[in-house]
Amino acid sequence: MNVIHVVHPFEPVYDQSSRVLILGSLPSVLSRENRFYYGHPQNRFWRVLAAVFSEAVPQTIEEKTALLLRNGVALWDAVAACDVAGSSDASIRNVTPTDLARIFDTCRIEAVFANGRTAAKFYDKYQKPLYGRPITVLPSTSPANAAWSTEKLTEAWQILSEKPPK
């Protein structure tokens, strides 16, 4: 698989009511093509979030954005640009981290969560030294994480609903 340089193609989702920040690593090829986070149909992110917040699974970008904002969740990725082969987190090299200042300066983020270990690794390396905020690693919703059923993921991600959204 060819390694290409990817610049993160879309903006973070957040508003002044965001109290929780979820970071992924970098959008997958399908997410980049679909122009929004977690666009691979096998990724369980939107099903898990809908279950955590007792809502219907969103289908459109507008519905997904509304679900996040309604529940006080900001969403972005730890990587702003990098060299990557396809959607392989393991292949990520030459990282430029995202600048999380605009989220931390706008929102009263109470907790930062990583969707998988790769996002946490990049956060710990690049952003934690700047912001000093700990990150909680949640099991990845990626289809590559086949050891975790949607039910087990939802149970682990339930911690999000324990954080007050406002």
Rosetta silent file (secondary structure, phi, psi, omega in degrees, C-alpha in Angstrom):
SEQUENCE: MNVIHVVHPFEPVYDQSSRVLILGSLPSVLSRENRFYYGHPQNRFWRVLAAVFSEAVPQTIEEKTALLLRNGVALWDAVAACDVAGSSDASIRNVTPTDLARIFDTCRIEAVFANGRTAAKFYDKYQKPLYGRPITVLPSTSPANAAWSTEKLTEAWQILSEKPPK
SCORE:     score description
SCORE:     0.000 S_00000001
   1 L     0.000  137.827 -178.694    0.000    0.000    0.000 S_00000001
   2 L   -74.830  139.951  174.073    1.291    3.440   -0.902 S_00000001
   3 E   -89.726  129.458  177.747    2.178    5.914    1.796 S_00000001
   4 E  -126.150  159.420  175.109    0.682    9.360    1.172 S_00000001
   5 E   -89.554  125.978 -178.268    0.798   12.653    3.025 S_00000001
   6 E  -118.952  131.094  171.467   -2.621   13.473    4.487 S_00000001
   7 E  -105.742  130.259 -177.063   -3.743   16.793    5.905 S_00000001
   8 L   -50.010  125.266 -169.717   -6.786   16.502    8.144 S_00000001
   9 L   -90.035   -6.474  179.880   -9.682   17.389    5.824 S_00000001
  10 L  -143.689  165.791 -173.476  -12.335   18.737    8.167 S_00000001
  11 L   -79.287  160.112  172.823  -12.875   20.893   11.207 S_00000001
  12 L   -69.070  161.250  173.886  -13.432   19.774   14.790 S_00000001
  13 E  -108.681  123.197  177.464  -16.962   19.642   16.175 S_00000001
  14 L  -171.815  162.005  168.728  -17.469   21.668   19.356 S_00000001
  15 L  -150.228 -177.046 -175.589  -19.273   24.617   20.859 S_00000001
  16 L   -63.818  -17.747  179.548  -19.193   26.519   24.140 S_00000001
  17 L   -87.526   -6.326 -178.049  -21.306   23.816   25.795 S_00000001
  18 L   -65.054  129.116 -178.696  -18.797   21.043   25.052 S_00000001
  19 L  -120.039  -14.890 -178.038  -17.551   19.475   28.276 S_00000001
  20 E  -128.078  136.286  176.731  -15.990   16.253   26.972 S_00000001
  21 E  -114.458  125.849  173.688  -13.417   15.935   24.187 S_00000001
  22 E  -108.063  128.052  177.645  -13.074   12.722   22.194 S_00000001
  23 E  -115.062  130.051  167.280   -9.946   12.378   20.080 S_00000001
  24 E   -96.119 -170.238  177.411   -9.368    9.883   17.313 S_00000001
  25 L   -90.556  -68.250 -178.483   -6.069    9.512   15.514 S_00000001
  26 L  -155.541  142.630  179.584   -6.749   10.517   11.875 S_00000001
  27 L   -59.847  140.587  176.713   -9.816   10.017    9.644 S_00000001
  28 L   -67.607  170.745  176.999   -9.800    6.789    7.645 S_00000001
  29 H   -55.478  -47.813 -179.742   -9.817    6.768    3.856 S_00000001
  30 H   -64.647  -38.627  177.172  -13.617    6.299    3.861 S_00000001
  31 H   -63.636  -40.783  178.127  -14.094    9.053    6.428 S_00000001
  32 H   -64.621  -41.024  178.003  -12.006   11.398    4.298 S_00000001
  33 H   -65.330  -38.462 -179.049  -14.080   10.460    1.236 S_00000001
  34 H   -83.519   -6.881  175.350  -17.335   10.928    3.208 S_00000001
  35 L    63.089   32.768  174.099  -16.017   14.211    4.650 S_00000001
  36 L  -163.019  162.585 -176.573  -16.821   13.431    8.263 S_00000001
  37 L   -61.498  142.146  173.129  -15.641   11.469   11.260 S_00000001
  38 L    53.408   54.245 -177.330  -16.115    7.701   11.483 S_00000001
  39 L   -87.644   -7.532  177.083  -17.460    7.313    7.962 S_00000001
  40 L   -72.976  127.902 -176.028  -16.609    3.625    7.568 S_00000001
  41 L   -61.052  -23.175  178.883  -19.905    1.719    7.806 S_00000001
  42 L   -87.354  -10.817  177.595  -18.326   -0.955   10.044 S_00000001
  43 L   -71.262  133.606 -173.222  -16.994    1.575   12.542 S_00000001
  44 L   -94.019    7.611 -175.375  -19.226    1.431   15.609 S_00000001
  45 H   -52.028  -52.735 -175.019  -18.571    4.977   16.856 S_00000001
  46 H   -70.541  -33.964  176.212  -22.010    6.419   16.008 S_00000001
  47 H   -66.708  -41.927 -179.711  -23.893    3.322   17.211 S_00000001
  48 H   -66.278  -48.106  179.898  -21.990    3.368   20.498 S_00000001
  49 H   -60.860  -42.189  178.491  -22.490    7.092   21.087 S_00000001
  50 H   -60.428  -42.552  179.490  -26.195    6.822   20.271 S_00000001
  51 H   -66.325  -42.750 -179.851  -26.549    3.959   22.761 S_00000001
  52 H   -58.641  -40.515 -176.555  -24.568    5.806   25.462 S_00000001
  53 L  -100.095   12.328  177.652  -26.836    8.843   25.169 S_00000001
  54 L    52.266   50.778  179.483  -30.051    6.835   24.547 S_00000001
  55 L  -126.987  166.795  174.381  -30.607    8.384   21.138 S_00000001
  56 L   -69.755  150.042  178.379  -31.305    7.141   17.629 S_00000001
  57 L   -69.251  121.804 -178.354  -28.248    6.344   15.536 S_00000001
  58 L   -72.533  147.687 -178.686  -27.543    9.453   13.438 S_00000001
  59 L  -111.282  -40.148 -175.738  -27.240    9.037    9.676 S_00000001
  60 L   -97.106  165.181  176.134  -26.320   12.436    8.235 S_00000001
  61 H   -59.857  -40.062  179.456  -23.456   14.765    9.087 S_00000001
  62 H   -63.303  -42.961  178.839  -26.009   17.205   10.498 S_00000001
  63 H   -66.439  -38.816  179.282  -27.555   14.521   12.728 S_00000001
  64 H   -65.960  -45.105  177.844  -24.123   13.373   13.903 S_00000001
  65 H   -60.716  -45.099 -179.468  -23.049   16.928   14.700 S_00000001
  66 H   -62.411  -41.248  178.511  -26.302   17.577   16.569 S_00000001
  67 H   -59.416  -45.716  179.742  -25.904   14.395   18.652 S_00000001
  68 H   -60.973  -53.444 -174.476  -22.425   15.478   19.722 S_00000001
  69 H   -67.055  -37.154  178.392  -23.333   19.052   20.574 S_00000001
  70 H   -61.077  -28.373 -176.379  -26.604   18.137   22.309 S_00000001
  71 L  -106.638   15.092  174.711  -24.609   15.904   24.652 S_00000001
  72 L    71.209   27.056 -175.973  -21.721   18.278   25.348 S_00000001
  73 E  -107.401  127.974  170.094  -19.202   16.317   23.284 S_00000001
  74 E   -97.986  146.435 -177.723  -16.384   17.866   21.246 S_00000001
  75 E  -136.235  130.249  173.893  -14.804   15.674   18.572 S_00000001
  76 E  -158.489 -167.896  179.112  -11.497   15.952   16.784 S_00000001
  77 E  -126.475  158.374 -179.679   -8.333   13.998   16.107 S_00000001
  78 L   -77.770  -22.924 -174.770   -4.863   14.091   17.611 S_00000001
  79 E  -108.168  125.970  177.262   -3.168   14.231   14.185 S_00000001
  80 E   -91.398  -31.246  179.135   -3.471   17.254   11.884 S_00000001
  81 E  -160.318  151.735  179.107   -1.196   15.872    9.172 S_00000001
  82 E  -172.699  174.487  168.644    1.017   12.849    8.618 S_00000001
  83 E   -97.861  133.718 -176.192    2.280   10.239    6.203 S_00000001
  84 E  -150.708  147.425  174.328    0.005    7.187    6.242 S_00000001
  85 E   -99.468  109.358  179.609   -0.672    4.029    4.260 S_00000001
  86 L    60.092 -124.050 -179.957   -4.417    3.804    3.672 S_00000001
  87 L  -112.098   16.083 -173.405   -6.258    3.816    7.001 S_00000001
  88 L   -78.998  107.855  176.140   -3.550    2.049    8.991 S_00000001
  89 H   -57.779  -34.810 -177.778   -2.889    3.785   12.303 S_00000001
  90 H   -64.670  -22.113 -177.620    0.229    1.636   12.656 S_00000001
  91 H   -90.462   -4.264 -175.534    1.703    3.248    9.522 S_00000001
  92 L   -62.726  127.567  179.017    1.343    6.870   10.711 S_00000001
  93 E  -139.554  165.480  174.661    4.657    8.754   10.493 S_00000001
  94 E    52.227   56.847 -173.473    5.883   12.374   10.399 S_00000001
  95 E   -78.082  135.196  163.316    3.047   13.656   12.582 S_00000001
  96 E  -110.016  118.103 -177.196    1.925   17.240   12.864 S_00000001
  97 E   -76.136  156.980  174.055   -0.411   17.347   15.878 S_00000001
  98 L   -71.709  153.196  177.250   -3.688   19.230   15.957 S_00000001
  99 L   -94.637  101.064 -176.345   -3.757   22.512   17.845 S_00000001
 100 L   -80.446   -2.029 -176.213   -6.274   21.859   20.592 S_00000001
 101 H   -55.768  -41.044 -176.905   -5.991   25.392   22.002 S_00000001
 102 H   -64.510  -31.289  176.155   -9.119   26.608   20.237 S_00000001
 103 H   -74.619  -49.016 -178.751  -11.187   23.876   21.883 S_00000001
 104 H   -64.816  -30.273  179.111   -9.621   24.305   25.324 S_00000001
 105 H   -78.047  -25.117 -176.808   -9.902   28.103   25.041 S_00000001
 106 H   -93.999  -35.224 -171.455  -13.568   27.991   23.974 S_00000001
 107 L  -111.959  159.929  172.089  -14.940   25.130   26.067 S_00000001
 108 L  -100.358   72.894 -177.347  -14.769   24.065   29.669 S_00000001
 109 L   -67.611  123.670 -179.075  -13.533   20.579   28.851 S_00000001
 110 L   -96.683  -21.782 -178.773  -13.779   18.405   31.945 S_00000001
 111 E  -155.786  144.266  176.793  -12.373   15.196   30.472 S_00000001
 112 E  -115.752  132.612 -179.148  -10.423   14.077   27.406 S_00000001
 113 E  -124.722  145.834  176.059  -10.981   10.621   25.933 S_00000001
 114 E  -108.672  134.268  172.285   -9.136    8.726   23.207 S_00000001
 115 E   -85.831   79.730 -179.888  -10.918    6.441   20.774 S_00000001
 116 L   101.642  166.820 -174.227   -8.202    3.800   21.004 S_00000001
 117 H   -71.240  -31.386 -177.636   -4.561    3.659   22.007 S_00000001
 118 H   -64.751  -44.542  177.687   -3.109    5.329   18.909 S_00000001
 119 H   -59.854  -42.194  179.359   -4.984    8.571   19.559 S_00000001
 120 H   -64.794  -39.561  179.825   -3.815    8.483   23.182 S_00000001
 121 H   -59.844  -47.299 -179.160   -0.214    7.836   22.119 S_00000001
 122 H   -70.169  -37.782  176.273   -0.143   10.913   19.890 S_00000001
 123 H   -60.419  -50.083 -178.695   -1.978   13.047   22.471 S_00000001
 124 H   -59.018  -37.218 -177.388    0.477   11.998   25.195 S_00000001
 125 H   -75.321  -42.893 -170.519    3.466   12.757   22.960 S_00000001
 126 H  -107.527  -40.111 -171.470    2.375   16.095   21.481 S_00000001
 127 H   -99.001  -36.033 -178.700   -0.569   17.678   23.289 S_00000001
 128 H   -58.908  -39.865  177.387   -0.381   16.582   26.917 S_00000001
 129 H   -61.129  -28.621 -179.973    2.940   18.416   27.465 S_00000001
 130 H   -81.560  -38.836 -171.194    1.245   21.617   26.251 S_00000001
 131 H  -108.096  -17.830  176.390   -2.081   21.327   28.052 S_00000001
 132 L    67.856   12.504 -177.928   -1.269   19.077   31.009 S_00000001
 133 L   -95.266  134.176  177.336   -4.605   17.303   30.820 S_00000001
 134 L   -71.116  159.698  177.046   -4.774   13.544   31.283 S_00000001
 135 E  -125.023  139.701  176.693   -6.483   11.376   28.684 S_00000001
 136 E  -101.977  125.556 -179.362   -8.613    8.310   29.295 S_00000001
 137 E   -86.589  123.391  173.269   -8.213    5.578   26.702 S_00000001
 138 E  -103.954  152.146  178.947  -11.449    3.972   25.548 S_00000001
 139 L   -62.710  139.727 -176.916  -11.461    0.826   23.416 S_00000001
 140 L   -62.555  139.358  176.372  -11.388    1.641   19.722 S_00000001
 141 L   -86.587    1.007 -179.427  -14.684    1.547   17.839 S_00000001
 142 L   -60.508  147.001  174.872  -12.765    0.560   14.691 S_00000001
 143 L   -62.998  -19.986  176.849  -13.794   -2.634   12.896 S_00000001
 144 L   -67.382  -20.535  178.790  -10.163   -3.725   13.387 S_00000001
 145 L   -90.651   62.607 -174.183  -10.954   -4.053   17.113 S_00000001
 146 L   -69.482  -16.659 -179.950  -13.012   -7.202   16.551 S_00000001
 147 L   -68.121  -18.566 -177.906  -12.406   -8.470   20.086 S_00000001
 148 L  -106.879  120.546  174.740  -14.891   -5.894   21.363 S_00000001
 149 L   -74.733  164.555  176.940  -18.584   -6.309   20.553 S_00000001
 150 H   -60.285  -37.313  179.846  -20.767   -3.242   20.172 S_00000001
 151 H   -64.830  -44.544  178.334  -22.353   -4.096   23.527 S_00000001
 152 H   -64.877  -40.398  177.839  -18.964   -4.275   25.290 S_00000001
 153 H   -61.320  -45.267 -179.336  -17.889   -1.021   23.643 S_00000001
 154 H   -60.077  -41.346  178.551  -21.083    0.707   24.752 S_00000001
 155 H   -62.240  -44.177  179.840  -20.505   -0.457   28.310 S_00000001
 156 H   -67.401  -38.069 -177.308  -16.927    0.871   28.301 S_00000001
 157 H   -80.019   -5.522  179.970  -17.949    4.148   26.654 S_00000001
 158 L   -57.645  -22.315  177.883  -20.758    4.685   29.192 S_00000001
 159 H   -54.909  -27.978  179.245  -18.269    6.807   31.135 S_00000001
 160 H   -62.123  -37.368 -178.553  -19.117    9.617   28.711 S_00000001
 161 H   -75.579  -12.972  178.771  -22.642    9.861   30.069 S_00000001
 162 H   -83.056  -14.867  177.828  -21.273   10.130   33.592 S_00000001
 163 L   -88.421  127.554 -179.495  -19.599   13.445   32.744 S_00000001
 164 L   -63.938  125.296 -177.841  -22.034   16.353   33.054 S_00000001
 165 L   -71.836  -17.176 -179.188  -22.555   17.830   29.576 S_00000001
 166 L  -137.325    0.000    0.000  -23.215   21.342   30.938 S_00000001
